[in-house]
Structure formats: structure tokens, C-alpha cells
Amino acid sequence: MLGFLSEAVAFPTVIFTVVLALACLYWVIALSGFASVDALDGLADAAEGVTGTADLGGGRAAVAEGPRLLGLGEVPATISLTLLAFFGWLCSFFGMRLVSRLELPELARRAPDSTTATAVLVLALAAGMAITSLAIRPLRPLFRLVGAPERASFVGQSCTITSGRVDEGFGYAEGAAGLRVDVRCRLPNPLKSGSLARLERWDAEREVYWVRPVDGPVNAEAGRAAAISGSEPR
């Protein structure tokens, strides 16, 4: 037992031992409800000003959008780092044991212990990353990024006018979720509050939709069900 502990706290294995211990402590805190699984990704987003969202079993979780080396960035960093620390620890621990039992060439035996340990550290890190990449492969679909739909993709759908009038410089419409979007329509037009209209074009420069009145009688509830989801005008 003492031999195991001495090897676990010896260089280079001690590096992975510390990281793995911190990871275990973090998961205890997370399971207690005092931290979230994506906390590291949230800190990275705050530092870099980059955010992302992912669908996870019907919920949403932040996902790092940084470099995706070997696919490790495709799942929350807490999972990647925990697995990397675990597999790196195994490779380092058994790598040092293997080196101590090998009959190395004369040149390798004369090398300082720190040189051999550093070589094992580099190999353990590389092997740990490769194994982690394989281990998280089945998890990647759970954290796949879900991009927000382009506003132009809503063209052709219906909306309900909520403003008293709609002209070339003013107008609001309501989406299915009760959110408002900016709409515009050339005069003359019969659009007023409660009228149904169809989105004809997205004006990216002005960030508004150009609409036209819906011809013929249309049930208002059906129009609301077919209405688009939008965003509050800026």
C-alpha cells in the first residue's frame, strides 16, 4: 500500500493524481447541487466572450466552442478533463512501473531520472488524450451544438399584428411564443392589431420582416399556431 501511494505522489504521476483528486472533489460538489456540469465551459465563455448551447436529453448545457483537439471540446470540459486525468494517471502510473522493470540501453540508464519521468509524462498525456477521445465518442451526440435558426428561414410563415398600424417605418407582430418581431409593410394596407399577415422578406440591414396581409378569411387561432418564433426588436 505504501509503495502504491509513493508511486502515486511521485513525478510525473503526481500531476495526474492532483488533477484527478480535484476532479473527484468537483463531482462531489456537483452531485450535491452546488455546481453545474458545465461550470468550466461557463468560465471559458465568460473569459473569451464566446457562448454556445447544446441539447442534452431535452435540456440545455453550455459547450465550449474553443479548439476541439481530438474532439475533446465536443463535450463539457469537466467530463473531458476528468477522463483525461484518469486515463493519463493510469498511463503514467503503469508507464513508470514498466520503465523501472525494463532493461534499458546504457544511454537511457545514464540519463537523469527526471528525463525519463518527463518522457513518460509526455507519452502518458498523449495516450490519455487518445483514449479519452475514444471514450467520449459515444457521448458527443448528446452534446451536439444546436444552432439558432436563421431569421430568413421564417419567411413564408404567418404572424399576428399587435401594433395599431403597420407602415414602412413601424409595426410589430406576435409569434407563437408571445414574442414580438419588427414588421414593415408598404402603404396603403389594411393591417392593424389582430390582423394576420405573411412574412414576405427578411431585411437583414434593418432587421425587420416585410409582410403582406393574408388574403381571405383565416381563423385567428390557426394563424397564431402557425406564427413564427422571433426576438424582441432592438
N, C-alpha and C positions, 0 to 999 in steps of 0.2 A: 504493500500500500504506500509506504513511504517512497519507494522507488518510482511508483506511478506519479505521485504528487511532485516529486523533484523534477521529473521529466516534463510534467505539465506546466511548471513555472520556470523552466529553463528556456533560454533563447534557442530557436525562434518560436517555439510552440507557445510561449507565454503571451505573445502578441495576440494569437487567436484565442487563447484562454481568456484574456481580459475582454476582448470584443464579445465573445460568446457569453461570458458572465453578464455583461451589460445588456446583451440582447435578452437573456433569460429574465433579468430584472425588469426590463421594459415590458415583456409579455405578461409578467405577473401584474404589473401596473395596468396594462391594457385590459386584461381579463377582469380586473377589479373595477373597471369602468372609469378610471381616472385618465386614460389616454386613448387615442384612436389609432387604428392600424396604420393610417396614412399620415401620421404626425410628421415624419421626416420629409415626406413629399410636400406637406404644407409649409414647412420651414424653408425648403428649397424654393418653392414657388414665391414665398414672401421675399426671399433674398434676390431672386432673379427676375421677379415680376412676371413669372410665367405660370399659368394655371391650366389645368386640364381636368376633364371629368371622365369617368368610366362607369359602365353599367356592371354592377355586381349583384347578381341574384335579385334584381328588381330594385336595388338601392343604388346609391352613387358613391363613388370614392375618388378622391384626388389621386392622380397618377402623374409621376414626374415625366416631363417632356424633354429631359436632358439627353445626353448621349446614351444610346441603347446598346452598349457594348455587350455582344453575345446575347442580346435580348433581355439582359437583366433589368433594363429600365421599363419593361413592359408589364411589370407587376410592382406593387408598392415597395419602396426601398426597404422597409422594415423586414419584409419577407426575404428579399434578395440578400440583404446583409446577414440575416440570421442563418440562412442556408450556406452562404459563403463562409461565414465564420465556422460553422460546424464542419463542413467538408474540408476547409483549409486546416482546421485543427487536426482532423483525422490524418490528412496527408502529411502534415508537419510532424505529428507525434510518431507515426509509424515510419515516416521517412528517416527521422533521426535514429530510431531503433535499428532500421535496416543499415544505415551508414555505419553505425557502431559495430555491426557484426560482419560487414564486408571486408574482404582482404583487398584494400585499395592499393593502387600502384604507389611506388616510392614517392613520386612527386606529390600525390594527393595526401599521403601520410605526413609529409613535411609541411603542408600548408597549415596556417593558423586555424584553430578551431572555429574562429569567427567567420573565416572564409567559407568553410564547409557549411556552417549553420546558415549563412546568408544564401548560399546556393540552394539549400533545402527550402528556405523561406520563399525564394522566387519560384521554385518548382511547385511548392505546395499552393502558393497563391494562384499560379496558372492552372494547376489541376483542379483546385477548388472552384475557380470560375467556370471551367469547362463542365464540371459535374453539376454545378448549380444551374447552369444554362439548360442542361438536360432535365434536371429535376423540376424546374419551373415551367417547362414546356406545356404540360397539361393544364397549368393554371392560367396561361396567357389569355385564352378566350374569355375567361371570367372578368378580366380587367381591360378588355379591348376598348380603346377610345371610341366614344360616340360623339361624332361631330354635330354641331348645331346645323339644322337645315338652312340652306341659302334662302334669303328672303324672296329672291326671284322665283323660287320653286312654288310659291303660293299663288302665283299669277294664274288666273282662271277660276279661282275659288270665290265663294260668296262671303259677304260680310254685312253687318247691320250698322247703318249710320247712327251715330249717337250725338252728333252736333246738330244745331238748328239749321245749318245750311252747309253746303259743300261747294266751294268755288276753286279758282286756280291758286288761291293762297291760303285757304283754310279748310279744315274738315277733319273729323275723327270718325273712326269706325270701331266696332267692338268685335273681338274674336271669341272663339268658343270658350276660352278660359276667363272671359270677362276683361281681358287686357285690351288696351287701345292701340290703334295704329293711325298714323297720319295718312289721310287720303286727300286726293285732289280730283277735281272734275271741271271741265270747261263749261262755261255758261252759254246758253241757258240750260238748266237741268232741273228735274223735279225732286232732287234729293233733299230730304230733311230727316229729322230724328225719327227712327223707326223704319226708314226705307231700306230696302235690300239693294245691294249693288254688287257688281262683279269686278274683281281686280283685273285690270287690263294690262298694266305695265308697272314694273318697279323702277323708280327713278333713283339710281344709286347716288347721284350727285346731291340731290335734295333730301334723300332718304324718306321718300313718300311713295305711296301707291297711287297711280292714276286709275280711276274707276269709271264705270258707266252704270246707269240704272238697269236693274233686271227687268226685262220685258215680260208682261203678263202677270197674272196673279200667282204669287208664290207664298206658301204657308210660312209664317214668320218663324215658327219653331224649327221647321226644316232648314230654314236659312241659317239659324243660329247653330244648328248641329253641323252644318257644312262650313261654318265660318272658320277662318284661319286663326292660328295662334300667332300673336305678334309681340311687340315690345312697346313700352311707353315711349312716346316721342321725346326727342331730346330738346 
